[in-house]
Amino acid sequence: MELLGLDVLFKGTNMARMLGGLWVAVEISLISVVISIVLGLLFGVFMTWKNPVARVISRVYLEIVRIMPQLVLMFIVFFGATRVWGINISAEVSSIIVFSFWGVGEMGDLVRGALTSIPKHQYESAAALGMNKAQTYYHIVIPQAVRQLIPMSINLVTRMIKTTSLVMMIGVVEVMKVGQQIIEANRMVSPNAVFGIYGIILLMYFFVCWPISLLASHLEKKWSN
Amino acid sequence: MKKKFIGIAAVAAALVLAMGVLTGCGSSSSSSAASASASESASSAADSGAVFRTLDEIKDSGKLVIGVFSDKNPFGYVDENGEYAGYDVELANKLGEELGVEVEFVSTEAASRVEFLQTGKVDIILANFTVTPERAEQVDFADPYMNVALGVVSHNDNVITSLDQLGPDDQVIVITGTTAETYLTKNYPDIKLQKYDTYASAKTAFENKNGVAWANDNTEVIAFANQGEGYTVGIEELGDFDTIAPAVSKGNDTLLAWINETMEKLGSEKFFHADYEKTLLDVYGADYEDTLVVEPGQAAAK
């Protein structure tokens, strides 16, 4: 225990603080993931429109999401909004805004990819069977598109969870920051805490992301028949 | 043709937007026209009083928001019960007590301290904030409460008390990118430097006598010498003195005046010596108390 510096975990309320920090990270990512999936589905459909205005808008949005590092976006929302408009957004809400902004863009692009990959003959066959547009989407297109979406969107979700470690830069104390606080507070008495604490953080991230991966492979299997 | 045009237009628009947003958030010391207009809008917000809270507004709200480090033991850190503690935090709590309000701590990082003040997200920064001319243009510093300078540690069998003592073959260990490196390169170009990228590798090299001395911030070398046997800090103060001080948003004169007044009162009560003894003594020892601590208002007497 001492060798790995794990003893610091059992000092005072350290373990509870780590779990509290983990909850902050999970909360921010869960809310953002829900927003990203809902709005991302709509945005994905919007991206398939042929209208030039719609295409410019979606292209600009997607490029911004791809070009800008999440950290820069976070500074813009948290500090920039106050500087320019005097709006004071809390650090947690700023993080959710940035993660959703990112998630909706990437999710939309995945949805667009899934939708456009459905062969034209699927639509034509549906029309030949007398289905209207809504029926075609509901019975033919969406089931196939969702199946394709699962692996990629799980990838996005786990990336979002892991990226929450950036929110410490705007003052949100999440699991990574709590870990650093514990390591530094014990710098003199247990210098090895750095291994133990980062090891625990690794396990925590793993046990958050792993069930999501399991669920994804379960769904994939279930829907492949 | 049409398709291609849309693509180009979209990318161009994205870039323009991205540039606009980036410069809007850029550092205000930049001299580009775009960021000048951004800082203009920031200062117009300041005129309307939106950016910072005056002393009366803080009193009325009953809460003083202070940005501190939460992972820089022993200056600002969080103890095992989740409470903020350290040399800076003691002062923060004292200020809250003097003002009769509750203190709300915000965990800040070195890189975001100025931004927190410029946007009024905190009232005061007490995060081991070294006073520099560049920072003084962006925030207002109160009276200092601590000194920092460079220090040089050496082995007990060959204590270096002056840089003139160094022979032509003696090498001094420094960490790349620190003030110690810049200072020695500029002022003592003849001294041979051995440069390391990280604290850990510099420490190992010094312990293995790869160099006769190790130059770094004096707080760092003092803490190092106190932790192990056989090392002495021969030079405690080298080069330009820097000071650590509380900072408030630029132009927040009522709060600044109140802090200075309160710190002077605390200085006359030797508050900062008591603070040192409570938080820093274990790390730096009693010998360095007068080197590191500044009692505001008493600095001239030192």
Interface residues (C-beta under 8 A of the other chain):
Chain A: V8 K11 G12 T13 N14 R17 P52 R55 V56 R59 V60 E63 I64 I67 M68 V72 F75 I76 F78 F79 G80 T82 R83 V84 G86 N88 M168 M169 I170 G171 V173 K177 V178 Q180 Q181 I182 I183 E184 A185 R187 M188
Chain B: K2 I6 G7 A9 A10 V11 A13 A14 L15 L17 A18 V21 L22 G24 C25 A38 S41 A42 A45 S48 A50 V51 G67 S70 D71 K72 N73 Y77 V78 D79 E80 N81 G82 V106 S107 T108 E109 A111 S112 E115 F116 Q118 T119 G120 K121 Q227 D282 V283
